[in-house]
Amino acid sequence: MAASLRDLEAREEARLWNIDVEFDDALARNIKKFGIQNYQLIQAMLFAIDEINNNPKLLPNITLGFQIYDSCTLLQRSLKGILWTLSGKEEPIPNYQCRRGLLPAVIIGDSGSTRSIILAHVLGLIRHPQISYFSTSPLLSDRNQFPSFFRTIPSDDFQSLGLAQLVMHFGWTWVGILATDDDYGQLGSHIVQQELISARACVAFNEKILLSRADKNALHIVKVITTSTAKAIVVFSSIAYLVPVLDEIVRQNVTGNIWIASEGWSTSFLIPYDKYSEILANTIGFAIHSGGMEGFQEYFNRLHPSTSPEDTFLIRFWEEAFGCQWKKQESLPNEKDNKTKICTGAEELDSPRLSSMMDLRITYNIYNAVYATALSLHNLNTCVDAQSASFVGTCANITDFRPWQLLHYIKKVRLRRNDTEPFFDKYGNPPTRYDIVNWQRDPEDTIRHIKVGSYDASAPTGKIFVINASEIRWAAGNTQVPVSVCSPSCPAGFRKTAMQGKPNCCFRCLPCLQGDISNQTDSIGCIACPWDQWPNRKQDRCIPKITEFLSYKDIFGSILAATNILSSIIPIVILGLFIKYRKTPIVKASNSNLSYLLLLSLSLCFLSSLAFIGYPSQEKCLLRQAAFGITFTLCVSCILAKTIMVVIAFNATKPNSGLRKWVGPQLSYTIISVCTLLQVLLCVIWLVRAPPFSDNNIDIQPGVIIVECNEGSPIAFWCMLGYLGLLATISFLVAFLARNLPDSFNETKFITFSMLAFLSVWISFIPAYLSTKGKYMVAMEIFAISSSSFSLVSCIFAPKCYIILFRSEMNSKEYLMGRGAGQSNKEKRM
C-alpha cells in the first residue's frame, strides 16, 4: 500500500508512502483454498485509507495512496521487495536510491516474525518506520537492533505468560508443547515452558513442527502425543503448518486431547472444521483482541465484481466464498462441467455462512496500523512538538521530510482521543490485550469462537486475567474441566513422594505416618498433631485424644472398688466377733491386742486400694503408694510380732528359760513400731526427694492419653515394695521354723500358710506389673493388694472364727493345751 498526495484514482502517478500488506499465498496453496482472511486484510486497509481521506479533520488536502507487494511468505522475496521499495529500481541495488520524490512513508508488514526481522534490520539502518500487524516475536522488542520497528499486535512475551497462566488456571500440570521451528514457535514455547516450570508444572514433551519437511514431521509428533499421558497440549503455530499434523491425528483417530491455541491459529477460518471438529471441539486459546471498526461490515458487503473490475482478487474471493465459478472466465478448467455452479452476481456477502468465515481481529490490527501512520503524518504536518522532531528545531515539511522525523511522531501517537498514554510503548509494542476463546459447536454443527475471558496486562491487579468458566464447553459439551496430570492429586491424609527418574509432577501418594495429618490436597509433607490430639480415621484433621484411667465409671474399676469395700468389712466383722468372744481361750491365745490391730490394718489394706481408682490427681499420686506401703507394713509387722511372741511364749515355758522376761506386750509393740517407722521414713524420703506426680502418658497406646501416676523414683518404689517383702519373708521363716511346736492349736502353722500365700501373690505380681501398661497396670496392683489381704484374713482368722462359731467345744484351755485333743481322740476310738 502507499499513501499519495493525489486522489486514489491517480495513485500510479502519486508519490507513495508504502504500506505493505502481505497476501499469504503459500498458506492458501497449502490448504488449497483462496485466502479469504488475507483478502479481508486488503479490504481493511482500503477501508481505513478511504475513511481517512474522507475525513476533513485528518490530513486535510492530502490523499493517502497505497501499494501492495506480495512476499509469498518467502524471506528472499521480502528482502527483495524492501530493497526495491527503497532503491526504486526493478532490480534492487543496496544503498542506492533511484526514485523521484520521497521514500514511502511507512512500511506496514511483514506478517511473519522472521521476515519482519529481516526488514527491520534493513529499515532500522535509516530509521525508516515499520509497523507490523502480525509479527509477535519477542526479539523485535529490542530497540538497539530494531529502533524503527512497531507493531499493532502484542509481543509473544505477554501471550506466553498468559497461556502459562491459562494452563495453571485449569490445573493442567502435565503439559505437552508443540511449536514450529521458527522464531515465532521456539521463542514463544520457550517462555511458556519456563513459566510452567516456575509454577511447578511439568512439560511432558516439547516437539518441533519441522518446516523443512513436507509432512512437518507429523508421524513422529503424533506418535509422541499418543504415547504420552499428557492431555493438555500448547500449540505455537500458524494453521498452515499445523494442518499436516492434524491430518495425521485424524488418520490415526487420536482423540481426548485438550488443545491450547496460540493466536496464530486460535481463530483461523481457513481450517475445514467438519474434518477436525472431533479433535478440536474443546480447543481453548488466546486470540487477538477484537476492536470496533464501525462501518467496515457494510463497506465489505458492498463489494461486487461489477463495480470493481480492476480487483482481480475479488473474483477469486467471490468464487471461494459462494462455491461457484464465473462463466465469463474462459480459462476456468471446469467451465464445461455441468455440475459446476455458475456465479450469477446475485449472491449476498452478508449471508450467515460468509459472516461466520469473517474475522475482524487481524483486520483490526491493519486498521490501527493505517491510522497510526495517518495520525503521525497529521501531527508532523501540524508541527506538534517541533523541537524534538527536528535537529534544527524547525517544523518538518510534509512534502519533504526524513524518515526519522516521522518516527518521532509514531512513537508518541495516540489512536483515541481519551488515551492518556501513547499507543506504542518504549519497545514499539501496543497495549497487551487478548481475548480468550473457546471452540464450540452450535446446533448447525458449525464451530464458533466464543469469547470466554480476557487477558489485559494494563488492567488493575486482579483483573489482568479474567475467565468465565461457566461459558466454556469441553469435549461432547461437557462443562467439567478435563484433567491433564501425570499423577492424580493426593487427597488429604496423604503426602506426595517423588518417583525416581520422573519430574516432580509424577509422584506417589503415601498415607501420613501414625500421628500425622495433611489437611490439603497434594501436600508435600504431613504435620504432627499436638500432643493432646490425634488424627481422625482419614488423617485430615486432628481430634482430641481419648483420656483413659481406671475410673469408678469403668465396669472393671467398679467391680474392683465394690470388691475391696466389701472385703474391708470382713476384718471389721471378725474384729467384732473377737471383741464379743474376747474372754474365750482361743481369742486370748491369739494375743487379742495384736489380733485387733492386725484386723484393723487388714481393713485399711483393703481400703488403700481405693486410692488407685479414679482420676490420678496430684494429691492422690502423692499418697496412694505411701498409704499402701505403710498399711501393709503395719499388717506384716503385726504378723511378725505375733509370730515372734508365739515362739517366745512356747520357749518361755521351759525351766530356767531366759525368754520369760520378754513375754509381754512391750516387745510386740516395739517390733511393730520399729518396722513400721522404717517404712514411714523410707516413704518420707521418697516423697521429699522424688515425689510421684500426675502424668499424661501418650506413648503407651496411640490416640489415647493414659492419665497415670508417675512414681517419680522407680528405685524408691521398689525399695518400699522390697522392704515389705523382706518383712513378709522373715515372718514366713520364723513361722515355718515354729510350725512343729507342741500344741493342738499352733498359730504359727496358719501364719506360715498366710505368709506363703502373701509372698506368692507379690512374687507373681512383679512380672505381671512390669508387663502391663496404663489402667491395667493399676488394676494389677489393686488385685495384688486384694488377694494378699484376703489370703491373710482367710489363713489366719478363718480357722479361729470357725472354732468360735461352730466348734465351741474346741474353744477351751484344755483343747488348746493339747489335753482336750487327746481325750477327743480316745472317744473317737471307743
C-alpha positions in Angstrom: 0.0 0.0 0.0 1.1 3.5 -0.4 -0.2 6.9 0.6 -0.5 9.6 -2.1 -0.9 13.4 -2.2 -3.3 13.0 -5.1 -6.6 11.2 -5.5 -6.7 7.4 -5.2 -7.7 7.0 -8.8 -4.4 8.7 -9.8 -2.3 6.7 -7.4 0.0 5.4 -10.3 1.3 9.0 -10.7 1.2 9.8 -7.0 4.1 9.8 -4.6 3.8 6.6 -2.5 4.0 6.1 1.2 4.3 2.3 1.2 2.1 0.2 3.5 3.0 -3.4 2.7 0.2 -5.9 3.4 1.3 -9.5 2.7 -1.1 -11.8 1.0 -0.2 -15.3 2.3 -0.3 -17.1 -1.0 1.7 -20.0 0.3 -0.9 -20.6 3.1 -3.7 -20.6 0.6 -1.8 -23.1 -1.6 -1.2 -25.4 1.4 -4.8 -25.8 2.3 -5.9 -25.5 -1.4 -8.2 -22.5 -0.7 -8.2 -18.9 -1.5 -7.2 -16.9 1.5 -10.4 -15.2 2.5 -8.8 -13.7 5.6 -5.9 -12.3 3.5 -8.3 -10.6 1.2 -10.1 -9.2 4.2 -6.8 -7.6 5.3 -6.5 -5.8 2.0 -10.1 -4.5 2.3 -9.5 -3.4 5.9 -6.5 -1.3 4.6 -8.6 0.2 1.8 -11.4 0.9 4.2 -9.1 2.7 6.6 -7.5 4.8 3.8 -10.9 5.7 2.4 -12.1 6.7 5.8 -9.1 8.8 6.4 -9.3 10.5 3.0 -12.9 11.4 3.6 -12.2 12.9 7.0 -11.6 16.7 6.6 -10.1 17.0 10.0 -7.4 14.4 9.4 -4.7 15.3 6.8 -6.7 18.0 5.1 -5.9 18.4 1.4 -3.7 15.3 1.5 -4.8 12.0 0.0 -3.3 8.7 1.1 -2.3 6.1 -1.5 -1.0 2.6 -1.3 1.0 -0.1 -3.0 0.8 -3.9 -2.3 3.7 -6.2 -2.5 3.3 -10.0 -2.2 6.3 -11.6 -0.5 4.7 -15.1 -0.8 6.0 -15.8 2.7 9.5 -16.1 1.3 12.5 -14.4 3.0 14.1 -13.8 -0.3 11.1 -12.0 -1.7 10.6 -10.0 1.4 14.2 -8.7 1.3 14.0 -8.1 -2.5 10.8 -6.2 -2.0 12.1 -3.8 0.6 15.3 -3.1 -1.4 13.2 -2.5 -4.5 11.0 -0.1 -2.5 13.9 1.8 -1.1 16.0 2.0 -4.3 13.3 2.4 -6.8 14.9 0.0 -9.3 13.3 -3.2 -10.6 16.5 -4.9 -9.7 17.3 -3.9 -6.1 20.5 -2.0 -5.6 21.6 -1.8 -1.9 22.3 1.7 -0.5 21.2 3.3 -3.8 18.1 5.4 -4.5 16.8 5.9 -8.0 13.3 7.2 -7.3 11.8 10.6 -7.9 10.3 12.2 -4.7 10.4 10.9 -1.2 10.7 7.3 0.1 7.5 5.6 1.1 6.4 7.0 4.5 5.8 3.7 6.3 6.2 0.0 5.6 3.3 -2.0 7.1 4.4 -5.6 7.3 5.6 -8.2 7.2 3.1 -10.7 8.8 5.7 -13.3 9.8 8.2 -12.5 12.6 11.2 -14.0 10.8 10.5 -11.9 7.6 9.8 -8.8 9.8 13.2 -9.2 11.4 14.9 -9.1 8.0 13.0 -6.0 7.1 13.6 -4.3 10.4 17.4 -4.9 10.2 17.4 -3.0 6.9 14.9 -0.3 7.7 16.5 0.3 11.1 19.7 1.4 9.5 18.0 4.5 8.1 15.4 4.8 10.9 12.6 4.2 8.5 9.3 3.4 10.3 7.9 -0.1 10.0 4.6 -1.3 11.5 3.7 -5.0 11.5 0.2 -6.3 12.1 1.1 -9.9 12.8 4.7 -10.3 13.9 4.8 -11.3 17.5 8.4 -12.4 18.1 9.9 -11.0 21.4 13.2 -10.3 19.6 11.5 -7.4 17.8 11.2 -5.6 21.1 15.0 -5.0 21.1 15.3 -1.2 20.4 19.0 -1.5 19.9 18.7 -3.8 16.9 15.3 -2.6 15.7 15.0 1.1 16.5 12.2 1.8 14.0 10.0 -1.2 14.3 6.5 -1.1 15.7 3.6 -3.4 15.8 -0.1 -3.4 16.5 -0.2 -6.9 17.9 1.3 -7.7 21.3 4.6 -9.5 21.7 4.7 -13.2 22.4 6.3 -12.4 25.7 2.9 -11.5 27.0 1.0 -14.2 25.2 3.3 -16.8 26.5 2.8 -15.6 30.1 -0.9 -15.5 29.6 -1.0 -19.1 28.1 1.0 -20.4 31.0 -1.4 -18.7 33.4 -4.4 -20.2 31.4 -2.8 -23.7 31.8 -2.3 -23.3 35.5 -5.8 -21.8 36.0 -7.3 -25.2 35.0 -4.8 -27.2 37.0 -3.1 -28.8 34.0 0.3 -29.7 35.5 1.3 -32.3 32.9 1.5 -30.4 29.6 2.9 -31.1 26.1 4.2 -28.3 23.8 4.1 -28.3 20.1 5.8 -25.4 18.2 7.1 -24.6 14.7 10.8 -24.5 14.4 11.0 -20.8 13.7 11.3 -17.7 15.8 7.6 -17.5 16.5 7.2 -21.1 17.7 10.5 -21.6 19.5 10.7 -18.3 21.4 7.0 -18.4 22.4 7.1 -22.1 23.5 10.4 -21.4 25.5 8.7 -18.7 27.6 5.7 -20.9 28.2 7.9 -23.8 29.3 9.9 -21.6 31.7 6.7 -20.2 33.2 5.2 -23.6 33.7 8.3 -24.9 35.4 8.3 -21.8 37.6 4.7 -22.6 38.6 5.8 -26.2 39.4 4.1 -27.7 36.4 5.9 -30.2 34.1 6.4 -30.4 30.4 5.8 -33.9 29.2 7.3 -33.2 25.7 8.3 -30.3 23.6 8.2 -31.2 19.9 9.0 -29.1 16.8 7.0 -28.9 13.7 9.8 -29.1 11.1 9.1 -26.5 8.4 11.8 -28.0 6.2 9.8 -31.3 5.8 6.8 -31.6 3.6 4.9 -33.6 6.2 6.0 -31.3 9.0 7.3 -34.4 10.9 3.6 -35.3 11.6 4.1 -39.0 12.0 6.7 -38.6 14.8 4.7 -35.9 16.5 1.5 -38.0 16.6 3.5 -40.9 18.0 4.8 -38.7 20.8 1.2 -37.5 21.6 -0.3 -41.0 21.7 2.4 -42.4 23.9 2.3 -39.5 26.4 -0.1 -39.3 29.2 -0.3 -35.6 28.9 -3.7 -34.5 27.6 -3.2 -30.7 27.5 -1.1 -29.6 24.5 0.0 -26.0 23.9 0.5 -25.3 20.2 2.5 -22.4 18.9 2.0 -22.5 15.1 0.1 -21.0 12.2 -2.7 -23.1 10.8 -0.8 -23.7 7.6 1.9 -25.6 9.4 -0.4 -27.3 11.8 -2.7 -28.9 9.2 -0.4 -31.8 8.3 -0.2 -32.7 12.0 -4.0 -32.5 12.3 -4.4 -34.7 9.2 -2.2 -37.4 10.8 -4.1 -37.1 14.1 -7.4 -37.7 12.2 -5.9 -40.6 10.3 -4.9 -42.3 13.5 -8.1 -41.3 15.3 -6.4 -39.7 18.2 -9.0 -38.1 20.5 -9.3 -36.9 24.0 -6.6 -34.2 24.0 -7.0 -30.6 25.2 -5.6 -28.1 22.6 -4.4 -24.7 23.9 -4.0 -22.5 20.9 -1.8 -19.5 20.3 -3.2 -16.5 18.5 -1.6 -17.9 15.3 -4.4 -20.4 14.7 -7.0 -19.9 17.5 -9.4 -18.0 15.3 -8.4 -19.2 11.8 -11.3 -19.8 9.4 -9.1 -21.4 6.9 -9.3 -24.8 8.6 -12.0 -27.3 7.5 -13.9 -27.6 10.8 -16.1 -30.5 9.6 -12.9 -32.6 9.2 -11.3 -31.7 12.5 -14.3 -31.0 14.7 -14.0 -34.2 16.7 -10.4 -33.4 17.8 -10.6 -29.6 18.1 -14.1 -29.1 19.5 -12.7 -28.4 23.0 -9.9 -26.0 21.9 -9.2 -23.0 24.1 -6.6 -20.3 23.5 -5.6 -16.7 23.0 -6.9 -14.6 20.2 -6.0 -11.1 19.1 -8.2 -8.6 20.8 -11.2 -7.7 18.6 -11.8 -4.0 18.4 -14.5 -1.9 16.7 -14.4 -1.0 13.0 -17.6 0.9 12.6 -19.0 0.6 9.1 -16.5 -2.0 7.8 -19.0 -4.8 7.6 -21.3 -2.6 5.4 -18.3 -1.5 3.3 -17.3 -5.1 2.8 -20.8 -6.2 1.9 -21.0 -3.6 -0.9 -18.1 -5.2 -2.8 -19.1 -6.7 -6.2 -17.0 -7.7 -9.2 -19.1 -5.5 -11.5 -18.2 -2.3 -9.5 -14.5 -3.2 -9.0 -13.4 -4.9 -12.3 -9.8 -4.0 -11.6 -9.8 -6.0 -8.4 -8.6 -9.4 -9.6 -8.7 -10.8 -6.1 -12.4 -10.0 -5.7 -13.4 -12.6 -8.4 -11.4 -15.3 -6.8 -12.8 -14.3 -3.4 -16.4 -14.5 -4.8 -15.9 -18.0 -6.2 -14.4 -19.3 -2.9 -17.0 -17.6 -0.7 -20.0 -18.9 -2.7 -18.6 -22.1 -4.2 -19.3 -21.0 -7.8 -17.4 -20.0 -11.0 -17.8 -17.0 -13.2 -19.0 -18.1 -16.6 -17.1 -15.4 -18.5 -13.7 -16.7 -17.3 -12.7 -18.9 -20.3 -9.6 -20.0 -18.5 -11.5 -21.9 -15.9 -10.8 -25.6 -16.2 -14.4 -26.5 -15.1 -16.5 -24.2 -17.2 -17.9 -27.1 -19.3 -18.7 -29.1 -16.2 -22.5 -29.1 -15.9 -22.1 -29.9 -12.2 -20.2 -26.6 -11.6 -22.3 -23.9 -10.0 -22.2 -20.7 -12.0 -21.8 -17.4 -10.2 -24.8 -15.1 -11.0 -23.7 -12.0 -9.1 -26.8 -12.0 -7.1 -25.1 -13.7 -4.2 -25.1 -11.7 -0.9 -21.9 -11.1 1.1 -23.9 -10.6 4.3 -25.1 -14.2 4.3 -24.7 -16.0 7.7 -22.3 -18.6 6.2 -20.0 -16.0 4.9 -20.2 -13.9 8.1 -19.1 -16.9 10.1 -15.9 -17.0 8.0 -15.0 -13.4 8.6 -12.5 -12.5 11.3 -12.1 -8.8 12.3 -9.2 -9.5 14.7 -6.2 -9.2 12.3 -8.1 -6.7 10.2 -8.4 -4.5 13.2 -4.6 -4.6 13.5 -4.3 -3.4 9.9 -6.8 -0.7 10.6 -4.8 0.5 13.6 -1.6 0.4 11.6 -3.0 2.6 8.9 -4.5 5.0 11.5 -1.2 5.2 13.4 0.5 6.2 10.2 -2.1 8.8 9.3 -2.2 10.4 12.8 1.6 10.6 12.8 1.6 12.3 9.4 -1.1 14.6 10.7 1.0 15.6 13.8 4.1 16.1 11.6 2.1 18.3 9.2 0.7 20.4 12.1 4.1 20.7 13.6 3.3 19.2 17.0 6.4 19.1 19.3 8.7 20.5 16.6 11.8 21.0 18.8 12.2 17.3 19.4 11.1 16.4 15.9 13.8 18.2 14.0 17.5 18.6 14.6 17.3 22.2 13.6 14.3 23.0 15.7 12.0 23.8 12.8 8.8 22.1 11.6 9.2 19.4 9.1 7.6 19.8 5.7 5.3 17.0 4.8 6.3 17.3 1.2 10.0 17.0 2.1 10.7 15.2 5.4 13.1 12.5 6.6 12.0 9.0 7.9 13.4 9.7 11.4 11.2 12.8 11.7 8.1 10.8 11.2 9.5 8.1 13.5 9.4 10.6 16.3 5.7 11.1 15.9 4.9 7.4 15.6 6.5 6.8 19.0 4.0 9.3 20.6 0.9 8.7 18.6 -2.4 8.2 20.3 -5.1 6.3 18.4 -8.0 7.5 20.7 -8.8 11.0 21.9 -9.2 9.8 25.5 -5.9 7.9 25.6 -3.5 9.2 28.2 -0.6 7.1 27.1 0.9 6.7 23.6 -0.3 3.6 21.7 3.2 2.2 21.4 5.4 1.7 24.4 9.1 2.3 24.5 9.7 -1.1 22.9 7.3 -0.4 20.0 4.6 -2.7 21.4 0.9 -1.9 21.6 -1.3 -2.3 24.8 -1.4 -6.0 25.6 -4.9 -7.3 25.2 -6.0 -10.7 24.2 -9.4 -12.4 24.1 -9.7 -16.0 25.4 -11.8 -18.0 23.0 -13.3 -21.5 23.2 -14.2 -23.5 20.2 -17.8 -24.6 20.5 -20.2 -26.4 18.1 -23.5 -24.8 17.5 -26.8 -26.7 16.7 -25.9 -26.5 13.0 -22.6 -28.3 13.8 -20.6 -25.3 13.0 -17.6 -24.3 15.1 -17.9 -20.9 16.8 -15.1 -19.0 18.5 -16.8 -17.9 21.8 -15.1 -15.3 23.9 -14.9 -16.7 27.4 -12.4 -14.4 29.0 -9.6 -11.8 28.5 -6.0 -11.1 29.3 -5.2 -7.4 29.7 -1.7 -6.6 31.0 -2.7 -2.9 31.5 -5.7 -3.8 33.8 -5.5 -3.4 37.6 -4.0 -6.2 39.6 -6.6 -9.0 40.0 -8.3 -8.2 36.7 -5.4 -8.9 34.3 -6.6 -12.5 33.7 -10.4 -12.9 33.7 -12.2 -16.0 32.6 -15.8 -17.1 32.8 -15.5 -20.9 33.3 -19.3 -21.4 33.1 -19.2 -20.3 29.4 -16.6 -22.9 28.4 -17.7 -26.1 26.7 -15.3 -29.0 26.6 -15.5 -32.2 24.5 -19.0 -33.5 24.0 -20.5 -30.3 25.5 -19.2 -31.2 28.9 -18.8 -28.3 31.4 -16.4 -30.2 33.7 -12.8 -29.2 33.3 -10.8 -32.2 31.8 -7.7 -33.4 33.6 -4.1 -33.4 32.5 -1.8 -34.6 35.2 1.0 -37.1 35.4 -0.3 -38.4 38.8 -3.7 -37.9 40.3 -3.9 -35.5 43.2 -3.1 -36.8 46.7 -6.1 -36.3 48.9 -6.0 -35.0 52.4 -4.4 -37.6 54.6 -1.7 -38.4 52.1 1.6 -36.9 51.1 3.4 -36.8 47.8 6.7 -38.6 47.4 8.8 -38.3 44.3 9.3 -41.1 41.8 12.9 -41.8 40.9 13.8 -40.6 37.4 10.5 -38.8 36.9 9.7 -35.0 37.0 8.2 -33.5 40.1 4.6 -33.7 38.7 4.9 -37.5 38.7 4.6 -38.8 42.3 3.1 -41.4 44.5 0.6 -40.8 47.3 1.6 -42.3 50.6 -0.5 -42.2 53.7 0.7 -40.0 56.5 2.5 -41.7 59.3 0.8 -42.6 62.6 0.1 -39.4 64.5 0.5 -37.1 61.4 -2.1 -35.4 59.2 -2.3 -33.5 55.9 -5.3 -31.2 55.6 -4.9 -30.2 51.9 -4.6 -32.0 48.6 -1.1 -32.6 47.1 0.6 -31.9 50.4 4.3 -32.4 50.2 4.5 -33.4 53.8 2.5 -34.3 56.8 2.3 -32.4 60.1 2.2 -33.9 63.5 -0.8 -33.4 65.7 -0.4 -31.6 69.1 0.5 -33.9 71.9 -3.1 -34.0 73.2 -4.7 -34.6 69.8 -4.8 -37.5 67.3 -5.6 -37.9 63.6 -9.1 -38.9 62.7 -9.6 -42.0 60.5 -9.0 -40.1 57.3 -5.9 -38.4 58.8 -7.1 -35.0 57.5 -7.6 -33.3 60.8 -6.6 -33.6 64.5 -9.2 -34.6 67.1 -8.8 -34.6 70.9 -7.3 -37.9 72.2 -9.3 -40.2 74.4 -8.3 -39.8 78.1 -8.1 -43.1 79.9 -7.6 -44.1 83.5 -9.1 -46.6 85.9 -12.4 -44.9 86.7 -15.2 -45.7 89.0 -17.4 -45.4 85.9 -15.4 -48.2 84.3 -17.0 -51.6 84.8 -13.7 -53.1 85.7 -13.0 -50.2 88.2 -16.5 -50.5 89.7 -16.1 -54.3 90.3 -12.7 -53.8 92.0 -13.9 -50.9 94.2 -17.0 -52.8 95.3 -15.0 -56.0 96.0 -12.5 -54.2 98.1 -15.1 -52.2 100.0 -17.0 -55.4 100.8 -13.7 -57.1 101.7 -12.8 -54.4 104.1 -15.9 -55.1 106.1 -14.8 -58.7 106.7 -11.9 -57.8 109.1 -14.3 -55.4 110.9 -16.8 -58.2 111.4 -14.1 -60.5 112.6 -12.9 -57.8 115.0 -16.4 -57.5 116.4 -16.6 -61.3 116.8 -13.2 -61.3 118.6 -14.3 -58.5 120.9 -17.5 -60.3 121.7 -15.6 -63.5 122.5 -12.6 -61.8 123.9 -12.7 -63.9 127.1 -12.6 -67.2 125.3 -9.4 -69.1 125.3 -8.9 -69.0 121.6 -9.0 -65.2 121.4 -6.8 -64.9 124.4 -4.3 -67.4 122.9 -4.2 -65.3 119.7 -2.9 -62.3 121.5 -6.1 -60.4 121.3 -4.5 -56.9 121.2 -2.3 -57.8 118.3 -5.2 -59.5 116.6 -7.3 -56.4 117.0 -4.5 -54.2 115.4 -3.9 -56.8 112.7 -7.6 -56.8 111.8 -7.8 -53.0 111.6 -4.7 -52.9 109.4 -6.1 -55.6 107.1 -9.3 -53.5 106.7 -7.1 -50.5 105.9 -5.2 -52.6 103.4 -8.4 -53.4 101.5 -9.4 -49.7 101.6 -6.0 -48.5 100.4 -6.7 -50.0 97.0 -9.5 -47.3 96.5 -6.7 -44.7 96.2 -5.7 -46.4 92.9 -9.2 -45.9 91.4 -10.4 -42.6 90.0 -8.7 -39.7 88.3 -5.0 -39.7 89.3 -4.8 -36.2 90.8 -1.6 -34.8 92.2 -2.7 -35.4 95.8 -3.8 -39.0 95.1 -0.5 -39.8 93.4 1.5 -38.5 96.4 -0.4 -40.6 99.0 -1.5 -43.8 97.4 1.7 -45.8 97.2 2.8 -44.5 100.6 -0.6 -45.4 102.1 -0.4 -48.9 100.6 3.2 -49.4 101.8 2.6 -48.2 105.3 -0.7 -50.1 105.9 0.8 -53.3 104.6 4.0 -52.8 106.6 1.8 -52.4 109.7 -0.1 -55.5 108.8 3.0 -57.6 108.2 4.7 -56.2 111.3 1.8 -57.3 113.4 2.1 -60.8 111.9 5.8 -60.8 112.6 5.3 -59.6 116.2 2.6 -62.3 116.6 4.9 -65.0 115.3 7.8 -64.0 117.5 5.6 -63.8 120.5 4.2 -67.3 119.9 7.8 -68.6 119.7 8.8 -66.8 122.8 5.7 -67.9 124.7 6.3 -71.6 123.9 10.0 -71.5 124.7 9.5 -69.4 127.9 7.6 -72.4 129.5 10.9 -74.3 129.6 12.6 -74.4 133.0 15.2 -71.7 133.7 14.3 -70.1 130.3 15.7 -66.6 129.8 12.8 -65.6 127.5 10.3 -65.1 130.3 11.4 -61.5 130.6 10.4 -60.9 127.0 6.9 -62.2 127.5 4.6 -59.2 127.4 3.1 -56.6 125.1 6.1 -54.2 125.1 8.1 -56.4 122.8 5.4 -56.8 120.2 4.6 -53.1 120.2 8.3 -52.3 119.8 8.6 -54.7 116.8 5.5 -53.2 115.2 6.7 -49.6 115.8 10.2 -50.1 114.6 9.3 -52.0 111.4 6.5 -49.5 110.6 8.6 -46.4 111.3 11.3 -47.7 108.9 8.8 -47.9 106.1 7.4 -44.4 107.0 10.9 -43.0 106.9 11.5 -44.6 103.5 8.3 -43.1 102.2 9.0 -39.6 103.6 12.4 -39.6 101.9 10.7 -40.7 98.7 8.1 -38.0 98.8 10.6 -35.3 99.6 13.3 -36.2 97.1 11.4 -37.6 94.1 7.6 -37.4 94.8 5.1 -39.1 92.5 3.1 -36.9 90.2 0.2 -37.0 87.8 1.4 -37.6 84.3 -0.2 -37.8 80.8 1.4 -40.8 79.1 1.0 -40.6 75.3 3.5 -43.4 74.4 1.6 -46.4 75.6 -1.3 -46.5 73.2 -1.7 -44.5 70.0 -4.5 -42.0 70.1 -5.0 -42.4 73.9 -3.8 -40.2 76.8 -3.1 -42.5 79.7 -3.5 -40.4 82.8 -1.4 -42.1 85.4 0.8 -41.5 88.4 4.4 -41.4 87.6 6.2 -42.9 90.6 8.9 -40.2 90.4 11.6 -42.6 91.6 11.2 -46.2 90.5 14.1 -47.1 92.9 12.1 -45.8 95.8 9.0 -47.7 94.8 10.9 -51.0 94.5 12.7 -50.3 97.8 9.4 -49.8 99.5 8.0 -53.0 98.0 11.2 -54.8 98.7 11.2 -53.8 102.4 7.6 -55.1 102.6 8.7 -58.4 101.0 11.6 -58.6 103.5 9.3 -58.4 106.5 7.0 -61.0 104.9 9.9 -63.3 104.3 11.1 -63.0 107.9 7.6 -63.7 109.2 7.4 -66.7 106.9 10.7 -68.1 108.0 10.0 -67.6 111.7 6.6 -69.2 111.4 7.9 -72.0 109.4 10.6 -72.9 111.9 8.0 -72.8 114.7 5.4 -74.9 112.9 6.1 -78.0 115.0 5.8 -76.5 118.4 3.7 -78.9 120.7 0.2 -77.6 120.9 -3.1 -78.6 119.5 -3.6 -75.1 118.2 -0.3 -73.9 116.9 -1.0 -70.5 115.3 2.4 -70.5 113.5 1.1 -73.1 111.1 -1.6 -70.7 109.9 0.8 -67.8 109.8 3.2 -69.9 107.6 0.4 -70.6 105.1 -0.7 -67.0 105.1 2.8 -65.7 104.5 3.3 -68.3 101.8 0.2 -67.1 100.1 1.2 -63.5 100.6 4.6 -63.9 99.1 3.3 -66.0 96.2 0.9 -63.1 95.3 3.6 -60.4 95.3 6.2 -62.5 93.6 3.7 -63.2 90.8 2.8 -59.5 90.9 6.2 -58.3 89.8 6.3 -59.8 86.2 2.6 -59.1 85.7 3.1 -55.5 86.8 6.0 -54.9 84.5 4.2 -56.4 81.5 1.1 -54.3 81.7 0.5 -50.7 80.9 -2.0 -48.0 81.7 -5.0 -48.7 83.7 -4.4 -52.5 83.6 -1.2 -52.0 85.5 -3.1 -50.1 88.2 -5.7 -52.9 88.2 -3.0 -55.5 88.6 -1.7 -53.7 91.7 -5.2 -53.5 93.2 -5.7 -57.2 92.5 -2.4 -58.0 94.3 -3.5 -55.9 97.3 -6.9 -57.5 97.5 -5.5 -61.1 97.0 -2.8 -60.7 99.5 -5.1 -59.1 102.1 -7.7 -61.8 101.6 -5.1 -64.5 102.0 -4.1 -63.1 105.3 -7.6 -62.9 106.5 -8.6 -66.4 105.4 -5.4 -68.2 106.6 -5.1 -66.6 110.0 -8.6 -65.8 111.1 -10.9 -68.2 109.3 -10.0 -71.3 111.5 -10.5 -69.3 114.7 -13.9 -67.9 113.5 -14.8 -71.5 112.6 -14.0 -72.7 116.1 -15.7 -69.8 117.8 -18.9 -70.1 115.8 -19.2 -73.8 115.1 -16.9 -75.8 117.4 -17.3 -74.2 120.8 -16.1 -77.4 122.4 -12.7 -76.7 120.9 -12.7 -73.2 122.4 -11.3 -74.4 125.7 -8.0 -74.2 127.5 -7.7 -78.0 127.7 -8.0 -78.3 124.0 -5.6 -75.5 123.3 -3.1 -77.1 125.7 -3.4 -80.5 123.9 -5.3 -82.4 126.6 -8.7 -81.9 125.2 -7.4 -83.0 121.9 -6.2 -86.3 123.3 -9.4 -87.1 125.1 -11.4 -86.4 122.0 -9.2 -88.8 120.1 -9.8 -91.6 122.6 -13.6 -91.0 122.5 -13.5 -91.4 118.7 -11.5 -94.7 119.0 -14.1 -96.1 121.5 
